[in-house]
Amino acid sequence: MLLGISVLVYWLLPSQFLRNGALIIISFSFIYLMDKKSVFVVIGLTMFSYLAGQWIARSSKRGAVHALCIAALLVVLILFKYLGLLTSVVNGLLSFFRQLPQFHITKLLLPLGISYIVFKHISYLTDVKWGLIEPGRLYEFLLYSSLFTIFIAGPIERFERFKPNIAEMRVRFQWKDMEYGFMRIVVGLFKKLVLADWLGYFINTAWLSPGRYGPTTSVLGIIGFSFQIYFDFAGYSDIAIGASRLLGIHIMENFNNPYLASDIGQFWRRWHISLSDWIRDYIFFPISKWNTSKFWRKICVPVIAMALCGLWHGPAFHFLLWGIWHGLGLAMLQLWNEYKRKHSTVARLAKMPWFNLASMAMTFFYVTIGWFWFRGI
């Protein structure tokens, strides 16, 4: 209903400036309807990051100002999302000393889309600091922060890609956008409501009561969950991309047949692409420069980056373990690639068609095992 009204109002308005204004109002109204308290957090974060971007661009000490602003965003994210996890860790450490009192902190509300908006703002401020983009106008940044079609589940759009979508005199109504948008929404709904939900219905009992079933059923349940979570996430992305296209806004693709990947690195270039790119550009590459040692770059960096990726999904230890599992996989891949470069016979063998098929199977097996931790089993 909201999407239909939004599309109608959007295209009936005579100018792109008025359309953008209407879309800002609609987006914040959506957030308010979904969670009344969250809208004030979103407005506060949006205004803070907008002013921070202006400050960074004009400052002669961009590095220090940028670090201060990023730290403030991370503090907000930790307070709202990770305070409970940190409290349990601290209390666990204090339990070794019986005379020390434990902390009892009331859990704060979890604002709608807090992880996505903080990551978008970090990329925005970092790109301003690096000189890749100029600070956006207030209406551009308000719409970038709040656009309701991608607010809850992404993709994590970059400001440099988003800005041309709403530029004056650049947006035109096109029937092909309508057709494509509806098609993507239908495909997304099919993936989510038919494939993902029905797979979940059949495999949930195998996950919840593994002792009642034999090994064959258990294996099928594990493989089924791999496809369930893919269709679930990819379905949401299709709906978001399609809904945005109805408004003439082109959002980046987020999934590209990840289970056809022949190694774990390729898997992450195909799975939740916007998040993978974010982790690569704003965590993996920057911390790689901290130390030039082989152990740091090939082992520590991927494990740290993917551990943070795991925690981004949720404030729980099983998400952390899932991230570490993928970090170890990326570390092993880097060592394997180095080994291939030094041994031409192995490199030729790795190019054989049968080897590629075996690599795809091994990658799928490795990823599937990781879903044990993701699900919290």
C-alpha positions in Angstrom: 0.0 0.0 0.0 2.7 2.5 1.0 4.8 1.6 -2.0 1.8 2.1 -4.4 0.9 5.5 -2.9 4.6 6.5 -3.0 5.0 5.6 -6.6 1.8 7.4 -7.6 2.6 10.6 -5.6 6.3 10.6 -6.7 5.6 10.5 -10.5 2.6 12.9 -10.3 4.8 15.7 -8.9 6.1 18.1 -11.6 9.7 18.4 -10.5 12.5 16.2 -9.1 13.0 18.6 -6.2 9.4 18.1 -5.1 9.6 14.3 -5.7 12.7 14.1 -3.5 10.9 16.1 -0.8 7.9 13.9 -0.9 10.1 10.8 -0.8 11.9 12.1 2.3 8.5 12.6 4.1 7.3 9.2 3.0 10.5 7.5 4.1 10.5 9.0 7.6 6.8 8.3 7.9 7.5 4.7 7.1 10.2 4.5 9.8 7.8 6.2 12.3 5.0 3.7 11.5 7.4 0.8 11.9 9.0 2.0 15.1 8.0 5.4 16.6 11.1 5.6 18.8 13.6 4.7 16.1 12.7 7.7 13.9 14.2 10.1 16.4 17.5 8.1 16.5 17.6 8.1 12.7 17.0 11.8 12.5 19.7 12.4 15.1 22.2 10.2 13.3 21.4 11.8 9.9 21.9 15.3 11.1 25.1 14.4 12.9 26.6 12.7 9.9 25.5 15.5 7.6 27.3 18.1 9.7 30.2 15.8 10.3 30.7 15.5 6.5 30.7 19.3 6.2 33.2 19.5 9.0 35.6 16.9 7.6 35.5 18.5 4.1 36.5 21.9 5.5 38.9 20.8 8.2 42.7 21.1 7.8 43.0 18.0 10.0 40.7 15.6 8.2 42.2 12.5 9.7 41.6 13.5 13.3 38.1 14.9 12.7 37.1 11.8 10.7 38.4 9.5 13.4 36.4 11.4 16.0 33.2 11.3 14.0 33.5 7.6 13.2 34.2 6.9 16.9 31.0 8.7 17.8 29.0 6.6 15.3 30.5 3.4 16.6 29.7 4.4 20.2 26.0 4.9 19.2 26.0 1.5 17.4 27.6 -0.2 20.4 25.2 1.4 22.9 22.1 0.4 21.0 23.1 -3.0 19.6 26.0 -4.5 21.6 25.6 -3.2 25.1 24.0 -6.4 26.2 26.8 -8.6 24.7 29.5 -6.4 26.3 27.7 -6.5 29.7 27.6 -10.3 29.6 31.3 -10.5 28.6 32.3 -8.1 31.5 30.1 -10.0 34.0 31.7 -13.2 32.8 35.2 -11.8 33.5 34.0 -10.4 36.9 32.6 -13.8 37.9 36.2 -15.0 38.5 36.4 -12.4 41.3 33.5 -13.1 43.7 34.0 -9.9 45.7 33.4 -7.7 42.6 29.8 -6.7 41.9 28.4 -7.5 38.4 26.8 -4.9 36.1 23.0 -4.8 35.6 22.2 -2.6 32.6 18.8 -2.1 31.2 18.9 -3.1 27.5 18.3 -0.1 25.2 15.9 -0.2 22.3 17.3 -1.5 19.0 16.5 1.1 16.4 15.1 0.0 13.1 18.0 -0.5 10.5 20.7 0.8 12.9 23.4 -1.4 11.4 22.7 -0.4 7.9 22.4 3.3 8.5 25.7 3.4 10.6 27.6 1.5 7.9 26.2 3.9 5.2 27.3 6.9 7.2 30.7 5.5 7.9 31.3 4.9 4.2 30.0 8.4 3.4 32.3 10.2 5.9 35.2 8.0 4.9 34.7 8.8 1.2 34.5 12.5 2.1 37.8 12.2 4.0 39.5 10.4 1.2 38.3 13.0 -1.3 36.3 10.5 -3.3 33.1 12.5 -3.0 31.9 16.0 -2.1 29.6 16.4 0.9 26.0 16.1 -0.2 23.2 18.7 0.2 20.9 18.2 3.2 18.0 16.9 1.2 20.2 14.4 -0.6 21.6 13.1 2.6 18.2 12.9 4.3 16.9 10.8 1.4 20.1 8.7 1.3 19.7 7.9 5.0 16.0 7.2 5.1 14.9 5.8 1.7 12.3 3.3 2.8 12.8 0.7 0.1 16.3 -0.2 1.3 16.2 1.0 4.9 15.6 -2.2 6.8 17.6 -4.9 4.9 19.8 -3.0 2.4 21.6 -3.2 0.1 24.2 -0.9 1.7 24.2 1.7 -1.0 27.1 4.1 -1.4 26.4 7.9 -1.6 28.4 8.3 -4.8 26.1 5.8 -6.6 23.0 7.0 -4.9 23.3 10.7 -5.6 22.9 10.6 -9.5 19.6 8.8 -9.0 17.9 11.9 -7.4 19.7 14.7 -9.3 17.5 17.4 -10.8 16.7 16.9 -14.5 18.2 13.4 -14.5 15.2 11.3 -13.5 12.5 10.5 -16.1 9.5 8.2 -16.0 10.1 5.1 -18.0 7.8 2.1 -18.5 10.8 -0.2 -18.6 11.6 0.8 -15.0 8.0 -0.1 -14.1 8.2 -3.4 -15.8 11.6 -4.3 -14.4 10.6 -3.1 -10.9 7.4 -5.2 -10.8 9.3 -8.2 -12.2 12.0 -8.0 -9.4 9.4 -7.6 -6.7 7.5 -10.7 -8.0 10.7 -12.7 -8.1 11.7 -11.6 -4.7 8.3 -12.5 -3.2 8.6 -15.9 -4.8 12.0 -16.5 -3.3 11.0 -15.3 0.1 7.4 -16.6 0.5 7.5 -19.7 -1.6 11.0 -21.0 -1.6 12.5 -19.8 1.6 9.5 -20.1 3.9 8.5 -23.5 2.6 12.0 -24.8 2.9 12.0 -23.5 6.4 8.7 -25.3 7.1 10.2 -28.6 6.0 13.6 -28.4 7.6 13.0 -26.7 10.9 12.1 -30.0 12.7 15.4 -31.5 11.5 17.3 -28.6 13.0 15.3 -28.4 16.2 15.2 -32.1 17.0 18.3 -33.7 15.2 18.2 -36.8 17.4 14.9 -37.9 16.0 16.2 -38.3 12.4 18.9 -40.3 10.7 22.1 -38.9 9.1 20.6 -38.5 5.6 17.7 -36.3 6.9 20.1 -34.3 9.0 22.4 -33.7 6.0 19.4 -32.7 3.9 18.3 -30.3 6.6 21.7 -28.6 6.6 21.7 -28.3 2.9 18.1 -27.0 2.9 19.0 -24.3 5.4 21.8 -23.1 3.0 19.2 -22.6 0.3 16.6 -21.2 2.7 18.9 -18.4 3.9 20.0 -17.6 0.4 16.4 -17.4 -0.9 15.4 -15.3 2.2 18.2 -12.8 1.9 18.2 -12.6 -2.0 14.4 -12.3 -2.0 14.5 -9.3 0.3 17.2 -7.7 -1.9 15.1 -8.4 -5.1 12.1 -6.7 -3.5 14.2 -3.7 -2.4 15.8 -3.3 -5.8 12.5 -3.7 -7.6 10.7 -1.2 -5.3 13.5 1.3 -5.8 13.3 0.9 -9.5 9.6 1.8 -9.5 10.8 5.2 -8.3 13.5 5.4 -11.0 16.2 4.7 -8.5 18.9 2.2 -9.5 20.2 0.2 -6.5 23.2 -2.1 -6.8 22.8 -5.9 -7.1 23.4 -7.8 -3.9 23.5 -11.5 -4.9 25.0 -13.2 -7.9 24.6 -17.0 -7.7 27.0 -17.3 -4.7 26.7 -21.1 -4.5 28.3 -21.4 -7.9 31.5 -19.8 -6.5 34.7 -21.9 -6.8 36.3 -20.5 -3.7 35.4 -18.7 -0.5 36.7 -15.4 -1.9 34.5 -15.6 -4.9 31.6 -16.6 -2.7 32.0 -13.3 -0.8 32.1 -11.4 -4.1 28.7 -12.9 -4.9 27.0 -13.0 -1.5 25.6 -9.9 0.1 27.8 -7.9 -2.3 27.1 -4.5 -0.8 28.2 -5.8 2.7 31.2 -7.6 1.2 32.4 -4.5 -0.6 32.0 -2.5 2.5 34.0 -4.9 4.6 36.7 -5.0 1.9 37.0 -1.2 1.4 36.6 0.1 5.0 38.0 -2.7 7.1 40.1 -5.2 5.2 42.2 -2.8 3.1 42.7 -0.2 5.8 43.9 -2.6 8.5 46.1 -4.5 6.0 48.3 -1.4 6.1 48.9 -1.6 9.8 51.5 -4.2 9.4 53.4 -5.6 6.4 54.1 -9.0 7.8 52.8 -12.0 5.9 51.1 -13.4 9.1 49.2 -10.2 9.7 48.0 -9.7 6.1 47.2 -13.2 5.2 45.9 -14.6 8.5 45.0 -11.9 11.0 43.4 -9.4 8.7 40.8 -11.7 7.1 39.9 -13.2 10.5 39.5 -9.8 12.1 37.5 -8.4 9.2 35.1 -11.4 9.0 34.7 -11.6 12.8 33.5 -8.0 12.7 31.2 -9.0 9.7 29.8 -11.7 11.9 29.1 -9.4 14.8 27.4 -6.9 12.4 24.8 -9.6 11.8 23.9 -9.7 15.5 25.2 -9.2 19.1 25.9 -12.9 19.8 28.9 -15.2 20.0 27.5 -17.6 17.4 27.7 -14.8 14.8 31.2 -14.1 15.9 32.2 -17.7 15.4 30.5 -17.7 12.0 32.6 -14.7 11.0 35.8 -16.3 12.3 35.0 -19.5 10.3 34.8 -17.4 7.1 37.9 -15.4 8.0 39.8 -18.7 8.4 38.5 -19.8 5.0 39.7 -16.6 3.4 43.1 -16.9 5.1 43.5 -20.5 3.8 42.5 -19.3 0.3 45.3 -16.7 0.4 47.8 -19.3 1.4 46.6 -21.6 -1.3 46.8 -18.9 -4.0 50.4 -18.1 -2.9 51.2 -21.8 -3.1 49.8 -22.0 -6.7 51.9 -19.0 -7.8 55.0 -20.9 -6.6 54.1 -24.2 -8.2 53.2 -24.1 -11.9 52.1 -27.7 -12.0 49.5 -27.1 -9.3 48.4 -23.9 -11.0 47.8 -25.8 -14.3 45.9 -28.5 -12.4 43.7 -25.9 -10.8 42.6 -24.7 -14.2 41.1 -28.1 -15.2 37.3 -28.2 -15.5 37.0 -31.1 -13.0 39.1 -29.2 -10.5 36.7 -26.2 -10.7 33.7 -28.4 -10.1 35.4 -30.0 -7.1 36.3 -26.5 -5.8 32.6 -25.4 -6.1 31.5 -28.5 -4.1 34.1 -27.9 -1.5 33.2 -24.2 -1.2 29.5 -25.0 -0.8 30.4 -27.6 1.8 32.5 -25.1 3.7 29.9 -22.4 3.6 27.2 -24.9 4.6 29.1 -25.9 7.7 29.4 -22.3 8.7 25.6 -21.9 8.8 25.7 -24.1 11.9 27.1 -21.1 13.8 25.1 -18.5 12.0 21.9 -20.2 13.1 23.1 -20.7 16.6 23.1 -24.5 16.7 
